[in-house]
Amino acid sequence: MVASRILEVCRQDAAACVGAEIPISLSIGVAQWTREMGSFPDRLMAAADHALYAAKKRGKNGYAVYDPAPPLAPEIGAEAVADLRQHA
């Protein structure tokens, strides 16, 4: 909720600017401390950084929340999907 609100405030502030355009984009990575992280703040920062790159991968002006669960299957690239379709 906080990340969403920050994005909205930044959009409103940028829209309220008069005169020269101010190019601004914002990506936010959100992480929550867990017991597994222990008392190591660098682990929490690494989780937030991981989420930040996920937000950037989705595009500008967004946020992502760190999910420690591994994906059920590896990502399949477009070329691999096309190859699978050809052999189906």
C-alpha positions, 0 to 999 in steps of 0.5 A: 500500500505504501509503495502504491501511494508513493507512486501516486504522489510522485505522479501527481507532483510531476503532473502539477509541474508547470513549464518545462517537462520533468522526466521522472519515473519511479520503481520501488522494490519492497521486502519484509524481514523474515526470521530466516534473514536473522539479524543481517540487514544486508539480506533484507536489502538484497531482497528489496534489491531483487524486488526492485529489479523485478519492478524495473523489468516490468516497466517504469513507474511500478513496484514489486514485492519480494517473494522468497518462494522459488518459481515452479518452473524456469522462465521459458524464452520466446524462442523456446516457446516458438520451437515447442509450437513447431514440434507440437 
